[in-house]
Amino acid sequence: MRIYNVTVHVEPSVEADWLNYMVNQHIPDVMNTGSFTQARISKIESDQDQGGLSYSIQYTANSKEKLQEYHLNFAPQLQADHLQKFGQKCLAFRTEMEVLAHFVSNSNAHD
């Protein structure tokens, strides 16, 4: 299993528009490529004030091949669309990770 993580630093002036775009258009478009089985978007909470807000979007792929397929066939256009809409007001950093182990709690005792 692979995780494709996109960390995006968002200027406050476009945060609401960007979040709406991500939830209602970009992430669904990425999921519709068939390369990923799930996605999640999270706001990064940090004590550091960097003059903006940061978000993490994590996409799960079943294999390295599925992730490579995404990079070859879909990523260039989807990234270009994002850049055209938000320019330098949203800066992205991408990381690929191989999942080595996955743990699920069998108890909710430690909420």
PyMOL commands that set and color helices and strands:
alter all, ss='L'
color gray80, all
select helices_A, chain A and resi 12-31+64-73+75-89
alter helices_A, ss='H'
color red, helices_A
select strands_A, chain A and resi 2-10+38-44+53-61+90-98
alter strands_A, ss='S'
color yellow, strands_A
deselect
rebuild
show_as cartoon
